[in-house]
Amino acid sequence: MKLRQILLASSLIFTPVTAFAESITMVPPPAMDQTATAKTETIVLAGGCFWGVQGVYQHLKGVTNAVSGYSGGKKETASYEIVSSGNTGHAESVEVTFDPKVVSLGKILQVYFSVVHNPTELNRQGPDSGTQYRSAIFTTNEDQAKIASAYIAQLDKAKAYSGPIVTKISALDKFYPAEGYHQDYATLHPSQPYIAYYDLPKIEGLSKLFPQDYRDKPVLVSEAKASN
């Protein structure tokens, strides 16, 4: 937590605000998408600090839960302090559970590549650097992997960004939910400098680029737990 605030202070000195607005880039929808089914799906997405990733998807219609956590490493290293070392193999990630009848996998991925992060940055996002902040998609079935792979190829071919996409796709082994104080962080701490500077613009970007898919009231982990 302290590290992020130190990095924020230094970035405010050297980085113009417009740089973060420019990371929001509307990209075309995937040419390949899933057929809507009645079955709820999950996919795990990593794209920098999980606070902002979670915050965006909590405002996307059709998402029934978005949980911050860790993927890519072992159970015994799935804690914030250890993952922050950058040596665990884990990525800060978000398990997105969604209703395919309301929001397609294609839309989930379009938001990921348009609003959530800059997929051309290798092992970093904004002021955060390290493999724990890498761009990665952890799929839960073969269909998701095929669609995600085809979409990256589509965006690269169209030169949607100034550089190649570095997002890695792999089958999900295990997702480990993060500590409770990381859940719903963007909603609970909107005036925290890191959230205000880096993450609220992403949520605003979602509302502007995808107004028909945006919901003002986020679906929160705390509320999902209370209803179970």
Disulfide bonds with the S-S distance in Angstrom:
none
